[in-house]
Amino acid sequence: MVMLALLRLGDGAYGVSVRREIEARSGREVSIGAIYATLERLETKGFVRSRLGESTAERLEQSKRFLRITGKGAAAMNRTRGAVLKMMEGLYPVRSA
């Protein structure tokens, strides 16, 4: 969900905006700590790249960390999408067992 939010947000994606996007689309509350932990793991894996924006007086001179999906991240998302579609094949409408 974090990577999908990054794709939707484009170049303006940063931690808080990712959280808002996920909450708005999923209807579920997400902790900002969980978002930052996930972003850190994704960056360590090479799926996401970050850059620091310019500091502003509004943010008390702290720069926002903007994020974007890398080619490696896009490839991982495509593999996951394919696997999910294969697993769901023939299950629509979803029924209980």
C-alpha positions in Angstrom: 0.0 0.0 0.0 2.9 2.3 0.7 4.4 1.9 -2.7 1.0 2.3 -4.4 0.5 5.6 -2.4 4.0 6.7 -3.7 2.9 6.1 -7.3 -0.3 7.9 -6.8 1.4 10.9 -5.2 4.2 11.3 -7.7 7.1 13.7 -7.0 5.3 15.3 -4.0 5.3 12.1 -1.9 6.6 12.3 1.6 5.8 10.4 4.8 2.7 12.3 6.0 1.2 12.5 2.5 1.7 8.8 2.1 -0.1 8.2 5.4 -3.0 10.5 4.3 -3.3 8.8 0.9 -3.5 5.3 2.5 -6.0 6.4 5.1 -8.2 8.2 2.5 -8.3 5.2 0.2 -8.4 2.3 2.7 -10.6 4.0 5.4 -8.1 2.6 8.0 -5.9 4.6 10.4 -2.2 4.1 9.9 0.5 5.2 12.4 3.1 7.5 11.0 5.8 5.4 12.7 4.7 2.4 10.6 4.9 4.5 7.4 8.4 5.7 8.2 9.6 2.2 9.2 8.2 0.8 5.9 9.7 3.5 3.8 13.1 2.9 5.5 12.9 -0.9 4.7 11.8 -0.2 1.1 14.8 2.2 0.6 17.2 -0.3 2.1 15.9 -2.9 -0.4 16.4 -0.4 -3.3 12.7 -0.2 -4.1 12.4 3.5 -3.1 14.7 6.4 -3.4 14.6 9.6 -1.2 15.8 13.1 -1.6 15.7 16.0 0.8 13.6 19.0 -0.1 14.5 22.5 0.9 14.1 23.5 4.5 11.4 26.0 5.3 10.6 28.3 8.3 7.3 26.6 8.5 9.0 23.3 9.3 11.5 24.8 11.7 14.3 24.4 9.1 13.7 20.6 8.8 13.6 19.4 5.2 10.9 17.1 3.9 12.2 13.7 2.6 10.6 13.2 -0.7 10.3 9.6 -2.1 9.8 7.9 -5.4 9.7 4.3 -6.6 12.8 3.0 -8.4 12.9 0.7 -11.4 13.6 -2.2 -9.0 10.6 -1.2 -6.9 8.4 -1.0 -10.0 9.5 -4.5 -11.1 8.7 -5.9 -7.6 5.2 -4.3 -7.7 4.6 -5.8 -11.2 5.6 -9.3 -9.9 3.4 -8.9 -6.9 0.4 -7.8 -8.9 0.9 -10.8 -11.2 1.1 -13.2 -8.3 -2.1 -11.7 -6.7 -4.0 -11.9 -9.9 -3.0 -15.6 -10.4 -4.0 -16.4 -6.8 -7.4 -14.7 -7.3 -8.1 -16.3 -10.6 -11.4 -18.1 -10.6 -12.4 -16.8 -7.1 -14.8 -14.1 -8.2 -17.2 -13.5 -6.7 -15.2 -14.3 -3.5 -17.2 -16.8 -1.4 -16.5 -18.2 2.1 -15.4 -21.8 2.3 
